[in-house]
């Protein structure tokens, strides 16, 4: 039973890979806590958005995760 985490932009650099398979731990907080501390810190940035199975998520704590879900972490957009 696993989820796929997808990292976009600079988050891919911090993660060291575009995707990572992790056990389904029930909550986003538990999943982030299980990751490398540097990656966990980057993912906790309030500007990082989440998408679950391609749909932008509102509140992180309200997500109902299921086996096979893909959680994409989207860094803040910058530009000029």
N, C-alpha and C positions, 0 to 999 in steps of 0.2 A: 504494500500500500504506500503510494508515493505521490508527491506533487512535483511539478516542474517549476522551478524559479527561472525567470528570464530577466536578464539585466541589460539595460540599454544605455548607450552613451558612456559616460565616465564610470558608471556603476559596473560595466563589463570589465573595465580595467581593474577596479578594486576587487572584483570577484575572481578575476583571473580566467574567466570563461563566460561565454554568452548565456549558457544555461547550466542548471544544477538540479539534480534530482534529490529530493529530501523526503523523509518520512512525513506522513500526515500527522501533525501534532495537535491539531484542533484549532489553534488560533495563530494569527499572524505574529503576535508577540512571542509566542513559544517557538515558532519557526525562526524568527530573527535571533532570538536568544541562543539558538543552537548553532549559529554560524560563527565564522571567524570574527573576532572582536572588531577589527577594522571595517569589515563589510557590514557588520551589525550597526556600527556607529553611522556609517554612510546611509544605510537604509532607514534609520530612525529620523533622519532629517525631515522636518515637517513639510518641506517643499517637494519631497519625493512622492509621486502619485503611484497608485496601484491600479492594475487592470486584471480582472479575473476572467479568464477565457475570452479575452478580447473586449471586455466591457469595463469601462472606467468605473472604479469603485469609489463610493463616497467615504464613509467612515471605516477605518481599518478594523475596529473592534466589532463591527456588526456583520462581518463576513462569515458566511457558512461555507466552509471548505469541504470538498469531497475528493476522494481518491481520483487521480487523473487530471485534476484541475491544473491549469497553468496560471501562475501568478507572475505578472510582468511588473517590474519596478522601473518607473520612468523618472529620470532625473529632471531637475528644473531646466526649463528652456532658457537659453540666453542668446543674445545676438544684438545686432545693431541696426 
